[in-house]
Amino acid sequence: MKKILSLACAFVLTMTVLAGCSSSPNSSAQESSNSKESSLTSDVSDTGSETAGTGTRTVSTIKGDIVVPESPQRVVVNWYVGDAISAGLNVVGYYCWAQETMPYYDTLMASTSIENWEPEDVMQLEPDLIITYSEDDFDKFSKVAPVLVIPEQDITSLERVKIIGEATGHTEQANAAVKTFEDKLAAAKESLNVDSFNGKTFSIMEDWGASGEWSGIGYETGSRGGTLLYKYLEFQWPEKLTQLIEESGQGRGTLSYEVAHEYFGDYIIWFRQEGKESDYAKTDIWQSIPAVAENRLIEIPGEYQGLFYYDDATSLSAQLDFMLEKLLPLAK
């Protein structure tokens, strides 16, 4: 899985249509963050009125000012594929994992999966814009097409799709995707505001097997629905897991079979792997875990890993639908 890129600076996006006219910039409102994540103000400023026929706009990014199509027609993207689709962009090529339960799987299948993230492969798709999280990609692909670099750290997933929408002339579509999720989220929080869940802890876990290079019980706080669960629904980690995360500085990792039970919360989101049974779930210690014994367990089948893989607005909306269906029957 892609490593999260560590970037210290914020991404500020400014659009200027190349038309020779200007106006005073207007800053957008700052979006608030979860207490576990730092907040970022994304200033989106329109410093000119659009002029028909110009065909381009200037976008100020972490890599400096770049000129992009006013309305890109052929977009290539890697990790932010869900954001690009949420913003209504025409994605002609993607470099990422795909699975049928992703809410935009059919859209992905209508485009091209890029086998190698290299200029030669990307060039064949004749993109007019490349969207990426990695600064390294700027120099790597800048001769192929304009490269829009959006750092992942210090920015929320909802801010990200808005930035992409502003940069590509798809503000309306991006805002609509965000509003769909935010409306669902408000209703979900009201439904889940019951004694069964208030003040309770949740853990996202997966069995990676008893041996091997990557073994033990994996815990997650970002991917596999972590963004939805902890940031937006505002559920909490178990205390011992919180201590581990704070001490290690890592939001994901593995625990040995012998100690994993100490890190399970009041509720368990238990991810299954496709085509594999869990060895840990066959142990006596598994049956003794309170959340298991008292049926506070939500199992995610292996074929639904794709649904919980990304944290774009469209994926978050679909994840929320799935989680509500599983959580509400557990409410008392």
VENHU-V731016 format. One record per pair of residues at least 4 apart in sequence whose C-alpha atoms are under 6 Angstrom apart, sorted by the first residue. I is the first residue (numbers start at 1). J is the second residue. If there is no record, write none. Layout:
BEGIN
I;J / I;J
END
This chain:
BEGIN
11;62 / 12;42 / 12;43 / 13;44 / 13;60 / 13;61 / 14;44 / 14;45 / 14;59 / 14;60 / 15;46 / 15;58 / 15;59 / 16;47 / 16;48 / 16;57 / 16;58 / 17;48 / 17;50 / 17;57 / 18;57 / 21;48 / 22;47 / 22;48 / 23;47 / 23;48 / 25;45 / 25;46 / 25;47 / 26;45 / 27;43 / 27;44 / 27;45 / 28;43 / 28;44 / 30;41 / 33;39 / 34;231 / 38;154 / 40;154 / 40;155 / 55;69 / 55;70 / 56;68 / 56;69 / 56;70 / 57;67 / 57;68 / 57;70 / 58;66 / 58;67 / 59;65 / 59;66 / 60;64 / 60;65 / 61;65 / 68;146 / 71;168 / 71;169 / 73;90 / 74;90 / 74;92 / 74;127 / 74;128 / 75;90 / 75;91 / 75;92 / 75;127 / 75;129 / 75;130 / 76;91 / 76;92 / 76;93 / 76;94 / 76;130 / 77;81 / 77;94 / 77;130 / 77;131 / 78;94 / 78;95 / 78;96 / 78;132 / 82;86 / 82;312 / 83;161 / 83;312 / 84;89 / 85;89 / 86;314 / 87;165 / 87;173 / 87;174 / 88;173 / 92;111 / 92;112 / 93;111 / 93;112 / 93;113 / 94;113 / 94;114 / 95;114 / 99;306 / 100;105 / 101;304 / 101;306 / 101;307 / 102;306 / 102;307 / 119;123 / 119;141 / 123;144 / 128;145 / 129;145 / 129;146 / 130;147 / 131;147 / 131;148 / 132;149 / 133;149 / 133;150 / 133;151 / 137;141 / 138;142 / 138;147 / 142;146 / 142;147 / 157;312 / 161;174 / 162;174 / 165;169 / 165;170 / 165;171 / 165;174 / 166;171 / 177;313 / 178;313 / 179;183 / 181;185 / 181;317 / 189;193 / 196;331 / 196;332 / 200;266 / 201;236 / 201;237 / 201;238 / 201;265 / 201;266 / 202;237 / 202;265 / 202;266 / 202;267 / 202;268 / 203;264 / 203;265 / 203;268 / 204;219 / 204;220 / 204;269 / 205;218 / 205;219 / 205;270 / 206;217 / 206;218 / 206;270 / 206;271 / 207;217 / 208;215 / 208;216 / 208;217 / 209;215 / 209;216 / 210;215 / 210;216 / 211;215 / 216;254 / 216;255 / 216;256 / 216;257 / 217;254 / 217;255 / 218;253 / 218;254 / 219;252 / 219;253 / 220;252 / 221;226 / 221;251 / 222;226 / 222;227 / 223;309 / 224;308 / 224;309 / 225;308 / 226;230 / 227;231 / 228;232 / 229;233 / 229;235 / 230;234 / 230;235 / 237;242 / 238;265 / 240;263 / 241;263 / 244;248 / 245;249 / 245;250 / 245;251 / 255;260 / 256;260 / 266;291 / 267;291 / 267;296 / 267;297 / 268;297 / 269;298 / 270;298 / 270;299 / 270;300 / 271;299 / 271;300 / 272;300 / 272;301 / 272;302 / 273;302 / 274;302 / 281;286 / 287;293 / 290;294 / 291;295 / 291;296 / 292;297 / 311;315 / 311;316 / 315;319 / 323;327 / 324;328
END
